[in-house]
Amino acid sequence: MKSKKETHMTEGSIIKPILSFFFPILIGVFFQQLYNTVDAAVVGRFAGKAALASVGGSSGQILGFIFSFFMGLSTGATVIIAQYFGANKEKKVDTALHTAYTFALIGGLFLGTLGVIFTTPLLKLLNTPDDIMSTSTIYCKILLGGLVFTLIYNIGSGILRAVGDSKRPLYILIACCVVNTILDVLFVGVLKMGVLGAAIATDVSQAFSAFLVTLLLMKHTTQMKLNLKKLHIDGPTIKRIIKIGLPTALAGSMFSVSNMIVQSTINNMGIDTVAAWTAYGKVDVLWWMMNQAYSTSITTFVGQNYGARKPDRIRTGTRSVLLMEMATGAILSLLFINFGSIVLQLFTSDKDVIAIAITLAKMLTPFYAVFAIGEILGATLRAENYVLFSTVTNLVGICAFRIIWVKLINPSGTFRQVMMCYPISWVIITAIVTTYYFIMQDKILKKITPKTT
């Protein structure tokens, strides 16, 4: 099953394959995030801060919720394919490939349809300001209409990464980001189509990415071959995908649910605050890109070594990635606090908006390193098939806590008081996940430790 494009992480050096896998993922996540960032930059500059709030704000929260939910489900496919690949089970890899792709196709069409139908009620539920309601609705509906393309690309790239191929998904993203940027400038800057143009540009480029990843899986990946005539849902395989993916999806979506609740409060604080939250999110996304790259790397590494029954490599790999992400969080915090205002000018020239966004940076970024601990340990547990605990933790520590904080503790709080729910919730979930990890990890790894005779 091994080829030049695929990487077995079960042998040799630990740090080198993780880093060689990490950097293409990081660059790939950067270009993936650049889709919406370019939309925000072009729209903010050519159409004003109301349009900027339309492509972020409530619409961004709704889109984030739907995307994160399905991406969590796709994690199940990534984990089991990584485990099968590490154990050299070729037939099971093939079955998982066709089941996962079919799942993405059906799920994308279904969720996209539901999203279009319920866009307006959801925007109203989030107290979206009247002056950006119509443009937010347009942006949401068009992107949700093309959701199937986004999900096919993401689950396809997840399959490739599960077998150690992190470079070709990156090449696809670079090409599609170039397409998106060109179309953004054309539709928004030249043709003055505003939010509508930005949404269409994103849909077209996402469709291109879905086509390219499908082509790779069909014709240019040596250890597996996607055959559209063989698309089907295998019962036992989909059960495993859902068993691992559904709790992960619920856990991830809790972040989006809590963000939507916070967003509904922010929407009552005026356009400047909404625009600042949107602009800050475009800078803050650099940390979440790093976090996603580290999380994906350790998930693949642990998944392959769990399938290969190599507990010592799992322990060393987890510890190494944890230290790297904590250091990254500390460095980014210093950079954001001291130089964030320069980057924010890419999205807005409004001094009041920038000042609010810098206040956010000073409050939230010092806690990046704390969040990293819970994220890496949780990703390790997910790759070992222990996913339910992190779901419950996120339900309590993220969603429930932030609802209580915003609606009960600080129902009429200032912007600063409302935002404190983020660092406090990160501390809570990290403390819970870390405790559980140290209680359970030795027991988990003992199950896969080869017995001596």
C-alpha positions as CSV (number, residue, x, y, z in Angstrom):
1,M,0.0,0.0,0.0
2,K,3.0,2.3,0.4
3,S,3.9,4.8,-2.3
4,K,5.8,8.0,-2.7
5,K,2.8,10.1,-2.0
6,E,1.7,8.3,1.1
7,T,3.5,8.3,4.5
8,H,3.6,5.6,7.0
9,M,4.1,7.2,10.4
10,T,4.6,3.9,12.2
11,E,8.4,3.6,11.7
12,G,11.5,5.6,12.1
13,S,11.7,9.2,13.4
14,I,8.7,10.7,15.2
15,I,9.2,14.4,14.9
16,K,10.2,14.5,11.2
17,P,7.1,12.8,9.7
18,I,4.9,14.8,12.0
19,L,6.4,18.1,10.9
20,S,6.6,17.1,7.2
21,F,2.9,16.4,7.5
22,F,2.1,19.4,9.6
23,F,3.4,22.2,7.4
24,P,1.5,21.2,4.2
25,I,-1.7,21.0,6.4
26,L,-1.0,24.4,7.9
27,I,-0.4,26.0,4.5
28,G,-3.5,24.2,3.3
29,V,-5.7,25.4,6.2
30,F,-4.3,28.9,5.5
31,F,-5.5,28.8,1.9
32,Q,-8.8,27.3,2.9
33,Q,-9.4,30.1,5.4
34,L,-8.2,32.6,2.8
35,Y,-11.4,31.9,0.9
36,N,-13.5,33.8,3.5
37,T,-10.7,36.1,4.4
38,V,-10.4,37.4,0.8
39,D,-14.2,37.8,0.8
40,A,-14.0,39.9,3.9
41,A,-11.1,42.0,2.7
42,V,-12.5,42.7,-0.7
43,V,-16.0,43.3,0.5
44,G,-14.9,45.4,3.4
45,R,-12.7,47.6,1.2
46,F,-15.0,47.9,-1.8
47,A,-18.5,47.7,-0.2
48,G,-18.0,49.1,3.3
49,K,-18.3,47.9,6.9
50,A,-22.0,46.9,6.6
51,A,-21.1,44.4,3.9
52,L,-18.1,43.2,6.0
53,A,-20.5,42.5,8.9
54,S,-22.7,40.6,6.4
55,V,-20.0,38.1,5.4
56,G,-19.0,37.6,9.0
57,G,-21.3,38.2,12.0
58,S,-24.4,36.0,12.1
59,S,-23.9,34.5,8.6
60,G,-20.3,33.5,9.6
61,Q,-21.6,31.8,12.7
62,I,-24.3,29.8,10.9
63,L,-21.9,28.7,8.2
64,G,-19.3,27.8,10.8
65,F,-21.8,25.7,12.7
66,I,-22.8,23.6,9.6
67,F,-19.3,23.2,8.3
68,S,-17.8,22.3,11.7
69,F,-20.6,19.7,12.3
70,F,-19.9,17.8,9.1
71,M,-16.2,18.2,9.4
72,G,-16.5,16.5,12.8
73,L,-18.4,13.6,11.2
74,S,-15.7,13.3,8.5
75,T,-13.1,12.9,11.3
76,G,-14.6,9.4,11.8
77,A,-13.6,8.5,8.3
78,T,-10.1,10.0,8.7
79,V,-9.5,8.0,11.9
80,I,-10.7,4.6,10.7
81,I,-8.9,4.9,7.4
82,A,-5.7,5.9,9.2
83,Q,-6.1,2.9,11.5
84,Y,-6.7,0.5,8.6
85,F,-3.8,2.0,6.7
86,G,-1.5,1.6,9.6
87,A,-2.6,-2.1,10.0
88,N,-2.2,-2.7,6.2
89,K,-5.9,-3.7,5.7
90,E,-6.4,-2.8,2.0
91,K,-9.9,-4.1,1.5
92,K,-11.2,-2.2,4.5
93,V,-9.5,1.0,3.3
94,D,-11.3,0.6,0.0
95,T,-14.7,0.1,1.7
96,A,-14.1,3.1,4.0
97,L,-13.2,5.2,1.0
98,H,-16.4,4.6,-0.9
99,T,-18.6,4.8,2.1
100,A,-17.0,8.1,3.3
101,Y,-17.3,9.7,-0.2
102,T,-21.0,8.6,-0.5
103,F,-21.6,10.0,3.0
104,A,-20.1,13.4,2.0
105,L,-22.2,13.5,-1.2
106,I,-25.5,12.7,0.5
107,G,-24.8,14.7,3.6
108,G,-23.7,17.8,1.6
109,L,-26.9,17.8,-0.5
110,F,-29.1,17.2,2.6
111,L,-27.5,19.7,4.9
112,G,-27.2,22.3,2.2
113,T,-30.9,22.1,1.4
114,L,-31.9,22.4,5.1
115,G,-29.5,25.3,5.5
116,V,-31.1,27.2,2.6
117,I,-34.6,26.6,4.0
118,F,-33.7,27.8,7.5
119,T,-31.3,30.6,6.8
120,T,-33.7,33.4,7.4
121,P,-35.2,32.0,10.7
122,L,-31.7,31.4,12.0
123,L,-30.5,34.9,11.2
124,K,-33.5,36.3,13.0
125,L,-32.9,34.1,15.9
126,L,-29.4,35.6,16.2
127,N,-30.8,39.2,16.3
128,T,-29.1,40.1,13.0
129,P,-29.4,43.9,12.5
130,D,-32.1,44.9,10.0
131,D,-29.6,46.9,7.9
132,I,-27.5,43.8,7.1
133,M,-30.3,41.2,7.1
134,S,-30.9,40.9,3.4
135,T,-27.2,40.8,2.4
136,S,-26.5,38.2,5.2
137,T,-29.3,36.1,3.9
138,I,-27.9,36.2,0.3
139,Y,-24.4,35.3,1.4
140,C,-25.6,32.4,3.6
141,K,-28.0,30.8,1.1
142,I,-25.5,30.9,-1.8
143,L,-22.7,29.3,0.2
144,L,-25.1,26.7,1.7
145,G,-26.3,25.9,-1.8
146,G,-22.8,24.9,-2.7
147,L,-22.1,23.1,0.6
148,V,-21.8,19.7,-1.1
149,F,-18.7,20.9,-2.9
150,T,-17.1,22.0,0.3
151,L,-17.8,18.8,2.0
152,I,-16.6,16.6,-0.8
153,Y,-13.3,18.4,-0.9
154,N,-12.9,18.3,2.9
155,I,-13.7,14.6,3.3
156,G,-11.6,13.8,0.2
157,S,-8.6,15.7,1.5
158,G,-9.1,14.1,4.9
159,I,-8.9,10.6,3.3
160,L,-5.7,11.6,1.6
161,R,-4.2,12.9,4.8
162,A,-5.3,9.7,6.7
163,V,-2.7,7.8,4.5
164,G,-0.1,10.5,5.0
165,D,-0.6,12.6,1.8
166,S,-0.8,16.2,3.0
167,K,0.8,17.8,0.0
168,R,-1.7,17.3,-2.9
169,P,-4.7,18.7,-0.9
170,L,-2.5,21.8,-0.4
171,Y,-1.8,22.1,-4.1
172,I,-5.6,22.0,-4.8
173,L,-6.3,24.7,-2.2
174,I,-3.6,27.0,-3.6
175,A,-5.1,26.7,-7.1
176,C,-8.7,27.2,-5.9
177,C,-7.7,30.1,-3.7
178,V,-6.2,31.8,-6.7
179,V,-9.4,31.3,-8.6
180,N,-11.5,32.6,-5.7
181,T,-9.3,35.8,-5.4
182,I,-9.5,36.5,-9.1
183,L,-13.3,36.1,-9.1
184,D,-13.7,38.2,-5.9
185,V,-11.9,41.1,-7.4
186,L,-13.8,40.7,-10.7
187,F,-17.3,40.3,-9.1
188,V,-16.9,42.7,-6.2
189,G,-14.3,45.2,-7.2
190,V,-15.0,45.5,-10.9
191,L,-18.6,44.5,-11.4
192,K,-19.7,45.9,-8.0
193,M,-21.8,42.8,-7.1
194,G,-21.0,43.2,-3.4
195,V,-21.9,40.3,-1.1
196,L,-23.5,38.4,-3.9
197,G,-20.4,38.4,-6.0
198,A,-18.2,37.2,-3.0
199,A,-20.6,34.3,-2.4
200,I,-20.6,33.2,-6.0
201,A,-16.8,33.4,-6.3
202,T,-16.5,31.1,-3.2
203,D,-19.0,28.6,-4.6
204,V,-17.3,28.4,-8.0
205,S,-13.8,27.9,-6.4
206,Q,-15.1,25.2,-4.0
207,A,-16.7,23.3,-6.9
208,F,-13.3,23.3,-8.6
209,S,-11.7,21.9,-5.4
210,A,-14.3,19.1,-5.2
211,F,-13.6,18.2,-8.8
212,L,-9.8,18.0,-8.3
213,V,-9.9,15.9,-5.2
214,T,-12.3,13.5,-6.8
215,L,-10.0,13.2,-9.8
216,L,-7.1,12.4,-7.5
217,L,-9.0,9.7,-5.6
218,M,-10.2,8.2,-8.9
219,K,-7.0,8.1,-10.9
220,H,-3.9,9.3,-9.1
221,T,-3.7,7.7,-5.6
222,T,-1.9,4.4,-5.8
223,Q,-3.1,2.7,-2.5
224,M,-6.8,3.3,-3.3
225,K,-9.0,4.0,-6.2
226,L,-12.4,5.7,-6.1
227,N,-14.9,4.2,-8.5
228,L,-18.1,6.2,-8.8
229,K,-20.0,3.1,-9.8
230,K,-19.0,1.5,-6.5
231,L,-20.4,4.3,-4.3
232,H,-22.4,2.8,-1.5
233,I,-22.9,2.9,2.3
234,D,-21.4,-0.1,4.0
235,G,-23.3,-0.7,7.3
236,P,-20.5,-1.7,9.7
237,T,-18.2,1.0,8.2
238,I,-20.7,3.8,8.5
239,K,-21.5,2.8,12.0
240,R,-17.8,3.1,12.9
241,I,-17.6,6.5,11.1
242,I,-20.6,7.7,13.0
243,K,-19.5,6.3,16.3
244,I,-16.3,8.3,16.1
245,G,-17.5,11.2,14.0
246,L,-20.8,12.1,15.6
247,P,-19.5,12.8,19.1
248,T,-16.6,14.8,17.5
249,A,-19.2,16.7,15.3
250,L,-21.3,17.5,18.4
251,A,-18.3,18.6,20.3
252,G,-17.1,20.8,17.5
253,S,-20.5,22.2,16.8
254,M,-20.8,23.3,20.5
255,F,-18.2,25.9,19.7
256,S,-20.3,27.2,16.9
257,V,-23.5,27.1,19.0
258,S,-21.9,29.0,21.8
259,N,-20.5,31.5,19.3
260,M,-23.9,32.0,17.8
261,I,-25.3,32.7,21.3
262,V,-22.5,35.2,22.0
263,Q,-23.1,36.7,18.5
264,S,-26.7,37.3,19.3
265,T,-25.6,39.5,22.2
266,I,-22.9,41.3,20.2
267,N,-25.4,42.1,17.5
268,N,-27.2,44.4,20.0
269,M,-24.0,46.4,20.5
270,G,-23.9,48.2,17.1
271,I,-22.3,47.8,13.7
272,D,-18.8,48.8,15.0
273,T,-18.8,46.0,17.5
274,V,-20.1,43.5,14.9
275,A,-17.5,44.6,12.4
276,A,-14.7,44.5,15.0
277,W,-15.7,40.9,16.0
278,T,-15.6,40.0,12.3
279,A,-12.3,41.6,11.6
280,Y,-10.7,40.2,14.8
281,G,-11.9,36.7,13.7
282,K,-10.0,37.1,10.4
283,V,-6.8,37.7,12.4
284,D,-7.5,35.2,15.1
285,V,-8.1,32.6,12.5
286,L,-4.3,32.2,12.2
287,W,-4.2,30.6,15.6
288,W,-7.1,28.3,14.7
289,M,-5.3,27.3,11.5
290,M,-2.3,26.3,13.6
291,N,-4.5,24.5,16.0
292,Q,-6.3,22.6,13.2
293,A,-3.0,21.6,11.6
294,Y,-1.5,20.3,14.9
295,S,-4.8,18.5,15.7
296,T,-5.0,16.8,12.3
297,S,-1.3,15.8,12.4
298,I,-1.6,14.1,15.8
299,T,-4.9,12.5,14.9
300,T,-3.3,10.9,11.8
301,F,-0.1,10.0,13.7
302,V,-1.9,8.4,16.6
303,G,-4.5,6.7,14.3
304,Q,-1.8,5.0,12.2
305,N,0.2,3.9,15.3
306,Y,-2.9,2.8,17.1
307,G,-3.6,0.5,14.2
308,A,0.0,-0.7,14.1
309,R,-0.1,-1.3,17.9
310,K,2.8,1.0,18.9
311,P,1.9,2.7,22.2
312,D,5.4,4.1,22.8
313,R,5.3,6.1,19.6
314,I,1.8,7.4,20.6
315,R,3.1,8.7,23.9
316,T,6.2,10.4,22.5
317,G,4.3,11.9,19.5
318,T,1.5,13.3,21.7
319,R,4.0,14.9,24.1
320,S,6.0,16.4,21.3
321,V,3.0,18.0,19.4
322,L,1.6,19.3,22.7
323,L,4.8,21.2,23.5
324,M,5.0,22.5,20.0
325,E,1.5,23.9,20.0
326,M,1.8,25.5,23.4
327,A,4.9,27.3,22.2
328,T,3.1,28.4,19.1
329,G,0.2,29.8,21.1
330,A,2.5,31.8,23.3
331,I,4.4,33.3,20.3
332,L,1.2,34.2,18.4
333,S,-0.2,35.8,21.5
334,L,2.7,38.2,21.7
335,L,2.6,39.0,18.0
336,F,-1.2,39.6,18.0
337,I,-1.1,42.0,20.9
338,N,1.8,44.0,19.6
339,F,1.2,44.0,15.8
340,G,-2.4,43.1,15.4
341,S,-3.5,46.6,14.5
342,I,-1.4,46.5,11.4
343,V,-3.1,43.3,10.1
344,L,-6.5,44.6,11.0
345,Q,-6.1,47.5,8.5
346,L,-6.4,44.9,5.8
347,F,-10.1,44.6,6.7
348,T,-11.1,48.1,7.9
349,S,-9.7,51.6,8.2
350,D,-12.2,52.5,10.9
351,K,-10.2,53.4,14.1
352,D,-13.0,52.6,16.5
353,V,-13.4,49.1,14.9
354,I,-9.7,48.4,15.2
355,A,-9.6,49.6,18.8
356,I,-12.3,47.2,19.8
357,A,-10.6,44.3,18.0
358,I,-7.3,45.0,19.8
359,T,-9.1,44.9,23.1
360,L,-10.2,41.4,22.2
361,A,-6.7,40.3,21.3
362,K,-5.4,41.4,24.7
363,M,-8.2,39.4,26.4
364,L,-8.2,36.2,24.5
365,T,-4.8,35.4,22.9
366,P,-2.9,34.9,26.3
367,F,-5.0,31.7,26.7
368,Y,-4.1,30.1,23.4
369,A,-1.4,27.9,25.1
370,V,-4.0,26.7,27.7
371,F,-6.5,25.7,25.0
372,A,-3.7,23.8,23.1
373,I,-3.4,21.3,26.0
374,G,-7.0,20.2,25.9
375,E,-7.1,20.2,22.1
376,I,-4.1,17.9,21.6
377,L,-5.0,15.5,24.4
378,G,-8.6,15.4,23.1
379,A,-7.4,14.7,19.5
380,T,-5.2,11.8,20.8
381,L,-8.2,10.3,22.6
382,R,-10.4,10.6,19.5
383,A,-7.8,8.8,17.4
384,E,-7.8,6.0,19.9
385,N,-11.7,5.7,19.5
386,Y,-12.4,7.5,22.8
387,V,-14.6,10.3,21.6
388,L,-17.7,10.5,23.9
389,F,-15.9,12.1,26.8
390,S,-14.7,15.1,24.8
391,T,-18.3,15.6,23.5
392,V,-19.7,15.8,27.1
393,T,-16.9,18.0,28.1
394,N,-17.6,20.5,25.3
395,L,-21.3,20.4,26.0
396,V,-20.7,21.4,29.6
397,G,-17.5,23.4,29.5
398,I,-18.3,25.3,26.2
399,C,-21.9,25.4,25.3
400,A,-23.6,25.3,28.7
401,F,-21.1,27.5,30.5
402,R,-21.2,30.2,27.8
403,I,-25.0,30.2,27.7
404,I,-25.1,30.6,31.5
405,W,-22.4,33.3,31.3
406,V,-24.1,35.4,28.6
407,K,-27.7,34.8,29.5
408,L,-27.6,34.6,33.3
409,I,-24.4,35.9,34.8
410,N,-23.9,38.8,32.4
411,P,-27.2,39.4,30.6
412,S,-26.5,43.1,30.4
413,G,-22.8,43.0,30.5
414,T,-20.3,45.1,28.6
415,F,-18.5,43.8,25.5
416,R,-15.5,43.0,27.6
417,Q,-17.5,41.1,30.2
418,V,-19.3,39.1,27.6
419,M,-16.0,38.1,25.9
420,M,-14.6,36.7,29.1
421,C,-16.6,33.6,28.6
422,Y,-14.1,32.4,26.0
423,P,-10.9,32.2,28.1
424,I,-12.8,30.9,31.1
425,S,-14.4,28.1,29.1
426,W,-11.0,27.2,27.6
427,V,-9.6,26.7,31.1
428,I,-12.5,24.6,32.1
429,I,-12.4,22.1,29.3
430,T,-8.6,21.9,29.4
431,A,-8.7,21.0,33.1
432,I,-11.3,18.3,32.5
433,V,-9.8,16.7,29.4
434,T,-6.3,16.7,31.0
435,T,-7.5,15.0,34.1
436,Y,-9.4,12.3,32.0
437,Y,-6.3,11.8,29.8
438,F,-4.0,11.0,32.6
439,I,-6.5,8.7,34.2
440,M,-7.3,6.7,31.0
441,Q,-4.3,6.8,28.7
442,D,-2.3,4.0,30.3
443,K,-5.4,1.8,30.3
444,I,-6.1,2.6,26.6
445,L,-2.5,1.9,25.4
446,K,-2.3,-1.3,27.5
447,K,-4.9,-2.8,25.2
448,I,-2.7,-2.4,22.1
449,T,0.6,-3.2,23.8
450,P,2.0,-6.4,22.1
451,K,2.2,-9.2,24.6
452,T,5.6,-10.8,25.2
453,T,6.1,-14.5,25.2
